[in-house]
Each structure stands twice: as C-alpha cells, then as structure tokens.
Amino acid sequence: MFYCCSRRRIMIKLFKVKEKQRELAENASSGPPVKKQSAGELRLHKDISELNLPKSCTIQFPNGKDDLMNFEVSIRPDDGYYLGGTFLFSFQVSPIYPHEAPKVKCKTKVYHPNIDLEGNVCLNILREDWKPVLNINTVIYGLYHLFTEPNYEDPLNHDAAAVLRENPKMFESNVRRAMAGGYVGQTFFPRCI
C-alpha cells in the first residue's frame, strides 16, 4: 500500500517535471509567451485585413492594434441628408464572433430615425438578420447606408421617423440644425460637421 502511494507520487512528480520542461521549451523558443487567439479574433483579423471601405469611412484602434476586438469606425456621408457630418461608432466584438453580431454604438449624438439619443443603432443585420457569413465590412456598409437612406419604417427615434415620413423638408432642416450644433425640440446636438 505504501509502495503504491509512493509510486503514484513519483509518477505525478515526473509528469509535473515533463510539463514544466515543455513550458520552458515553448517559452525559450519564442521569447515571451504568446497569447492564444480565439476563433473570433482570428476571423476578425481576417475581416479587417480584407476591408474594402468607401473613402468616407475609416477605422481606428484606440486601444492599439493588440486589441482588435474593440475599435471605432468614422463615417462621413458623401450623399443625402447627413452630407458633411462625421459620425463615430464603437464596435465591441465577442470572442464567439462571427456566431454573434458585433455590438455597435453611435458615439456621436445624432438626429436620426434609426439611431436613438443613447447611440443604439437599429440595423437588421446587427439583430435578427445576423448570419456568420456576414462580416465587419457588411456592417460598416449597413451603417453607411443608414445615413444615405434613413428608414422611417423601423425607427428607434420615433419623433425623427415621424418627421421624415410626414415632412421630409422639415426633417432635412432638423438634421442640418442638429449637425451644426443646435437644438431640435428640447434636445441639444453637438456640432458634427
């Protein structure tokens, strides 16, 4: 009995020694230990390397290139109601991406039927129509499209949607006032042009 337990301890020590040797060999060959990337990070890296954005869209990594999972996209529409404005979006990408859509928030306060005053974005491909075959490029084009063709039929900002539906000239005036840095109703919008 004592022999059996003693033998087991020796075997456990041998396994620990071999494991330690393997770790040392791995670390010695490559310098500091390399962080293993999740499948989501690998896919996101591929998506970012294949981005084909319109000239009016740019991507920034405020936390540095080591944090691909959190980045910002700046959209400057070159057509439509929002021509000349600059709108900043934050992206948070899950480790299980692309099986889960990125979380996108508009950091620029904007008078828009599909973006509420807290920055939540109503874009079908970020919700029920998300599929793993979609990518970051698709999301950015979707956001860009919200500025060239705002949709009053699926609103988050119901007041802006009603004005767009019932009085497009008034909507255009409200957008211009908001982008210049002014009030629309009781809400103040900082300048974004």
C-alpha positions as a Markdown table, in Angstrom:
| # | Residue | x | y | z |
|---|---|---|---|---|
| 1 | Met | 0.0 | 0.0 | 0.0 |
| 2 | Phe | 2.7 | 2.5 | 1.0 |
| 3 | Tyr | 4.7 | 1.4 | -2.1 |
| 4 | Cys | 1.6 | 2.1 | -4.4 |
| 5 | Cys | 1.1 | 5.7 | -3.0 |
| 6 | Ser | 4.8 | 6.4 | -3.1 |
| 7 | Arg | 5.0 | 5.3 | -6.7 |
| 8 | Arg | 2.0 | 7.4 | -7.6 |
| 9 | Arg | 3.7 | 10.5 | -6.0 |
| 10 | Ile | 6.8 | 9.8 | -8.1 |
| 11 | Met | 4.7 | 9.5 | -11.3 |
| 12 | Ile | 2.9 | 12.7 | -10.5 |
| 13 | Lys | 6.3 | 14.5 | -9.9 |
| 14 | Leu | 7.6 | 13.1 | -13.3 |
| 15 | Phe | 4.5 | 14.4 | -15.1 |
| 16 | Lys | 5.0 | 17.8 | -13.5 |
| 17 | Val | 8.7 | 17.9 | -14.4 |
| 18 | Lys | 7.9 | 17.0 | -18.0 |
| 19 | Glu | 5.1 | 19.6 | -18.1 |
| 20 | Lys | 7.5 | 22.2 | -16.8 |
| 21 | Gln | 10.2 | 21.2 | -19.3 |
| 22 | Arg | 7.6 | 21.5 | -22.1 |
| 23 | Glu | 6.6 | 25.0 | -20.9 |
| 24 | Leu | 10.2 | 26.1 | -20.7 |
| 25 | Ala | 11.0 | 24.8 | -24.2 |
| 26 | Glu | 7.9 | 26.7 | -25.6 |
| 27 | Asn | 8.8 | 29.9 | -23.9 |
| 28 | Ala | 12.5 | 29.7 | -24.7 |
| 29 | Ser | 11.9 | 29.3 | -28.4 |
| 30 | Ser | 9.7 | 32.3 | -28.8 |
| 31 | Gly | 10.6 | 34.8 | -26.1 |
| 32 | Pro | 7.6 | 35.9 | -24.1 |
| 33 | Pro | 4.6 | 33.6 | -24.0 |
| 34 | Val | 2.3 | 34.1 | -27.0 |
| 35 | Lys | -1.4 | 34.7 | -26.2 |
| 36 | Lys | -3.5 | 32.2 | -28.0 |
| 37 | Gln | -6.1 | 33.9 | -30.2 |
| 38 | Ser | -9.8 | 32.9 | -30.1 |
| 39 | Ala | -11.6 | 31.8 | -33.2 |
| 40 | Gly | -13.4 | 35.1 | -33.1 |
| 41 | Glu | -10.1 | 37.0 | -33.0 |
| 42 | Leu | -8.8 | 35.0 | -36.0 |
| 43 | Arg | -11.9 | 35.7 | -38.0 |
| 44 | Leu | -11.9 | 39.4 | -37.1 |
| 45 | His | -8.3 | 39.7 | -38.1 |
| 46 | Lys | -9.2 | 38.2 | -41.5 |
| 47 | Asp | -12.2 | 40.5 | -41.8 |
| 48 | Ile | -10.1 | 43.6 | -41.0 |
| 49 | Ser | -7.3 | 42.7 | -43.4 |
| 50 | Glu | -9.9 | 42.3 | -46.2 |
| 51 | Leu | -11.8 | 45.6 | -45.5 |
| 52 | Asn | -12.9 | 47.4 | -48.6 |
| 53 | Leu | -14.4 | 50.6 | -47.2 |
| 54 | Pro | -15.8 | 53.6 | -49.0 |
| 55 | Lys | -13.4 | 56.6 | -48.9 |
| 56 | Ser | -15.7 | 58.3 | -46.5 |
| 57 | Cys | -15.2 | 55.5 | -43.8 |
| 58 | Thr | -12.2 | 55.0 | -41.6 |
| 59 | Ile | -11.3 | 52.5 | -38.9 |
| 60 | Gln | -9.3 | 53.3 | -35.7 |
| 61 | Phe | -8.0 | 51.1 | -32.9 |
| 62 | Pro | -8.0 | 53.4 | -29.8 |
| 63 | Asn | -6.5 | 50.7 | -27.6 |
| 64 | Gly | -3.8 | 49.8 | -30.1 |
| 65 | Lys | -3.6 | 47.0 | -32.7 |
| 66 | Asp | -3.3 | 44.4 | -29.9 |
| 67 | Asp | -7.0 | 44.9 | -29.1 |
| 68 | Leu | -8.7 | 44.1 | -32.4 |
| 69 | Met | -12.0 | 43.2 | -30.6 |
| 70 | Asn | -12.7 | 46.9 | -29.8 |
| 71 | Phe | -12.4 | 49.5 | -32.4 |
| 72 | Glu | -14.1 | 52.6 | -33.9 |
| 73 | Val | -15.4 | 53.5 | -37.3 |
| 74 | Ser | -15.8 | 57.0 | -38.5 |
| 75 | Ile | -18.4 | 57.6 | -41.2 |
| 76 | Arg | -18.6 | 60.8 | -43.2 |
| 77 | Pro | -21.5 | 60.5 | -45.7 |
| 78 | Asp | -20.9 | 62.0 | -49.1 |
| 79 | Asp | -24.6 | 62.0 | -50.1 |
| 80 | Gly | -28.0 | 62.5 | -48.6 |
| 81 | Tyr | -29.3 | 64.4 | -45.5 |
| 82 | Tyr | -26.2 | 63.8 | -43.5 |
| 83 | Leu | -23.7 | 65.1 | -46.1 |
| 84 | Gly | -20.7 | 66.6 | -44.5 |
| 85 | Gly | -21.3 | 65.2 | -41.0 |
| 86 | Thr | -18.8 | 62.9 | -39.2 |
| 87 | Phe | -20.3 | 60.1 | -37.1 |
| 88 | Leu | -18.2 | 57.9 | -34.8 |
| 89 | Phe | -19.2 | 54.3 | -34.0 |
| 90 | Ser | -17.7 | 52.0 | -31.4 |
| 91 | Phe | -17.5 | 48.2 | -32.1 |
| 92 | Gln | -17.2 | 45.5 | -29.5 |
| 93 | Val | -16.7 | 42.1 | -30.9 |
| 94 | Ser | -17.4 | 38.9 | -29.0 |
| 95 | Pro | -14.9 | 36.1 | -28.8 |
| 96 | Ile | -17.5 | 33.9 | -30.4 |
| 97 | Tyr | -17.7 | 36.2 | -33.5 |
| 98 | Pro | -19.0 | 35.5 | -36.2 |
| 99 | His | -21.6 | 33.5 | -34.5 |
| 100 | Glu | -22.7 | 36.6 | -32.7 |
| 101 | Ala | -23.0 | 40.1 | -34.2 |
| 102 | Pro | -20.7 | 42.8 | -33.0 |
| 103 | Lys | -22.2 | 45.3 | -30.6 |
| 104 | Val | -22.2 | 48.7 | -32.3 |
| 105 | Lys | -23.0 | 52.1 | -30.7 |
| 106 | Cys | -23.0 | 55.6 | -32.2 |
| 107 | Lys | -20.8 | 57.8 | -30.1 |
| 108 | Thr | -22.0 | 60.9 | -32.0 |
| 109 | Lys | -25.3 | 62.3 | -30.8 |
| 110 | Val | -27.4 | 62.4 | -34.0 |
| 111 | Tyr | -30.9 | 63.2 | -35.1 |
| 112 | His | -31.7 | 60.1 | -37.0 |
| 113 | Pro | -34.8 | 57.7 | -37.2 |
| 114 | Asn | -32.6 | 54.6 | -36.8 |
| 115 | Ile | -30.3 | 55.8 | -34.0 |
| 116 | Asp | -31.6 | 56.8 | -30.7 |
| 117 | Leu | -30.2 | 59.5 | -28.4 |
| 118 | Glu | -28.2 | 57.0 | -26.4 |
| 119 | Gly | -26.4 | 55.8 | -29.5 |
| 120 | Asn | -28.3 | 52.5 | -30.0 |
| 121 | Val | -28.4 | 51.5 | -33.7 |
| 122 | Cys | -31.4 | 49.9 | -35.4 |
| 123 | Leu | -29.9 | 47.9 | -38.2 |
| 124 | Asn | -31.4 | 44.5 | -39.1 |
| 125 | Ile | -28.0 | 42.8 | -39.7 |
| 126 | Leu | -27.0 | 43.6 | -36.1 |
| 127 | Arg | -30.1 | 41.9 | -34.8 |
| 128 | Glu | -32.3 | 39.2 | -36.2 |
| 129 | Asp | -30.8 | 39.1 | -39.7 |
| 130 | Trp | -27.2 | 38.5 | -38.5 |
| 131 | Lys | -25.6 | 35.4 | -40.0 |
| 132 | Pro | -22.0 | 34.1 | -39.6 |
| 133 | Val | -21.3 | 34.7 | -43.3 |
| 134 | Leu | -21.7 | 38.5 | -42.7 |
| 135 | Asn | -18.6 | 40.4 | -41.7 |
| 136 | Ile | -17.4 | 43.8 | -40.5 |
| 137 | Asn | -17.3 | 45.2 | -44.0 |
| 138 | Thr | -21.0 | 44.4 | -44.4 |
| 139 | Val | -21.8 | 46.1 | -41.0 |
| 140 | Ile | -19.9 | 49.3 | -42.0 |
| 141 | Tyr | -21.7 | 49.5 | -45.3 |
| 142 | Gly | -25.0 | 48.9 | -43.5 |
| 143 | Leu | -24.2 | 51.9 | -41.2 |
| 144 | Tyr | -23.2 | 54.0 | -44.1 |
| 145 | His | -26.4 | 53.1 | -45.8 |
| 146 | Leu | -28.4 | 54.4 | -42.8 |
| 147 | Phe | -27.0 | 57.8 | -43.5 |
| 148 | Thr | -27.7 | 57.8 | -47.2 |
| 149 | Glu | -31.2 | 56.2 | -46.9 |
| 150 | Pro | -32.6 | 56.6 | -43.4 |
| 151 | Asn | -35.6 | 54.3 | -42.8 |
| 152 | Tyr | -38.6 | 55.7 | -41.0 |
| 153 | Glu | -40.4 | 52.2 | -41.1 |
| 154 | Asp | -38.1 | 50.6 | -38.5 |
| 155 | Pro | -37.3 | 53.5 | -36.1 |
| 156 | Leu | -35.6 | 53.8 | -32.7 |
| 157 | Asn | -36.1 | 57.6 | -32.7 |
| 158 | His | -39.9 | 57.7 | -33.4 |
| 159 | Asp | -40.1 | 61.5 | -33.5 |
| 160 | Ala | -37.4 | 61.8 | -36.2 |
| 161 | Ala | -39.1 | 58.9 | -38.1 |
| 162 | Ala | -42.5 | 60.7 | -38.0 |
| 163 | Val | -41.0 | 63.9 | -39.3 |
| 164 | Leu | -39.1 | 62.1 | -42.1 |
| 165 | Arg | -42.3 | 60.3 | -43.1 |
| 166 | Glu | -44.6 | 63.3 | -42.9 |
| 167 | Asn | -42.4 | 66.3 | -43.8 |
| 168 | Pro | -39.1 | 65.4 | -45.5 |
| 169 | Lys | -38.2 | 69.2 | -45.8 |
| 170 | Met | -38.6 | 69.7 | -42.1 |
| 171 | Phe | -36.6 | 66.5 | -41.4 |
| 172 | Glu | -33.8 | 67.9 | -43.6 |
| 173 | Ser | -33.9 | 71.2 | -41.7 |
| 174 | Asn | -33.8 | 69.4 | -38.3 |
| 175 | Val | -30.8 | 67.3 | -39.5 |
| 176 | Arg | -28.9 | 70.4 | -40.6 |
| 177 | Arg | -29.7 | 72.2 | -37.3 |
| 178 | Ala | -28.5 | 69.2 | -35.3 |
| 179 | Met | -25.3 | 68.7 | -37.3 |
| 180 | Ala | -24.4 | 72.4 | -37.0 |
| 181 | Gly | -24.7 | 72.1 | -33.2 |
| 182 | Gly | -28.2 | 73.2 | -32.1 |
| 183 | Tyr | -31.5 | 72.2 | -30.7 |
| 184 | Val | -34.2 | 70.1 | -32.3 |
| 185 | Gly | -37.1 | 70.4 | -30.0 |
| 186 | Gln | -35.8 | 70.2 | -26.4 |
| 187 | Thr | -32.7 | 68.2 | -27.4 |
| 188 | Phe | -29.3 | 69.7 | -28.0 |
| 189 | Phe | -27.0 | 68.1 | -30.5 |
| 190 | Pro | -23.2 | 68.9 | -30.5 |
| 191 | Arg | -21.7 | 70.1 | -33.8 |
| 192 | Cys | -20.5 | 67.2 | -36.0 |
| 193 | Ile | -19.7 | 69.0 | -39.3 |
